[in-house]
């Protein structure tokens, strides 16, 4: 495929990194829940129905966060994204890059071309793992397969670089025999209509089921019989459900069927392998299709009351047992393995300041993303052991006892939610977390954008991080400083970094610090 077509493919698929709906989104690279849209403007909320809808959207995006830190599918996606950033940050001569050197995809420099080749091979696996349009996947098919064992070892090394093991010893991963990687130079790509089915499809359907459950409970409590949820199961939100119904052959269309399908999605997202194992040989989408087929013969007439967690838990346990009987696999083993790997880590205190950050004013003194996420993986696995329904159908706990929901969720919640241009802390939040979150997402956009954007388009992309924070002047002023620092340091103080800072300042109509 020509360089031009590859450039266009990356530009067109840039938004596929996010899990996005009309009124909200979750961005894995920015670890940020964002709520937006006119219907979320307080001045536009004219009814209790609209207020309930907003809470349902927030619950939907919170579910994506739980999937992000509480399933091996979410963990793999984070690691792949961070590994790709590490690949680009190792570009030879990064500190001397100029505007003329990007996009790197056009580079004639032999060593830089090799870096981009590795990045593209990893991106091909990530795109298929996450899910994308079939055409977008084919456009990236270089005909060169990245050996799964090679990628697995590279990902393990990347995590070990930042995450310590118990008692300060090196983190130790399970060893897998060569047989586990047999046939591992290819990648099985499940397809449905125009989609390569990946974790995004399983995540979107599951989160939509939880959102529907909350709307149903709200409507029932108010005696509202007009609720029609059919429009909520359309497009990308119904891909997984279509596969499930066809594979298991049930004619039942009930809340029990929806919750069962969402549970099978969660089991597939959490996989049957240890984190950093041969799981990349098989996508969660393909595993979901296989598990759905094994659900043939399951009793879908079982009663479930979505705001009574015990009935949801009974259904979940029955599904786990059914699949274990049919496959001979303990589908809860991955949770125990994740807890064993990362459970010794303590999540960062969201209310505590980052020592030294204010004195130096340098974003690179913040923790690395993997350092910050790994303790949340361990904590999530510990919570899942006792409360799997929180990750499968969070609405069942939320609608039963909101205080209990927050008791479980707040320990692993993202530090902030962005609504109408303002970052709002989900808990008592130190001001230092705002520039850190910006640095986190800016570095991801910068390193990724260097591959396929020119300096003008890249500066425009980076400037949006400030443009989207219009909620209050204090946030905007602090964000400007954080953006300039982040761009400059992430680009290794290169001439390119200086040019980008100046371009961003011009776009925002402010003075450049450089």
PyMOL commands that set and color helices and strands:
alter all, ss='L'
color gray80, all
select helices_A, chain A and resi 3-12+14-17+38-40+42-44+48-70+72-89+94-96+99-101+104-106+110-130+134-139+148-162+166-168+178-181+199-221+230-232+235-248+255-270+278-281+284-294+309-327+333-342+357-360+363-365+369-386+389-392+394-398+402-409+432-452+455-467+473-490+495-508
alter helices_A, ss='H'
color red, helices_A
select strands_A, chain A and resi 18-20+24-27+32-35+132-133+191-192+195-196+416-419+422-425
alter strands_A, ss='S'
color yellow, strands_A
deselect
rebuild
show_as cartoon
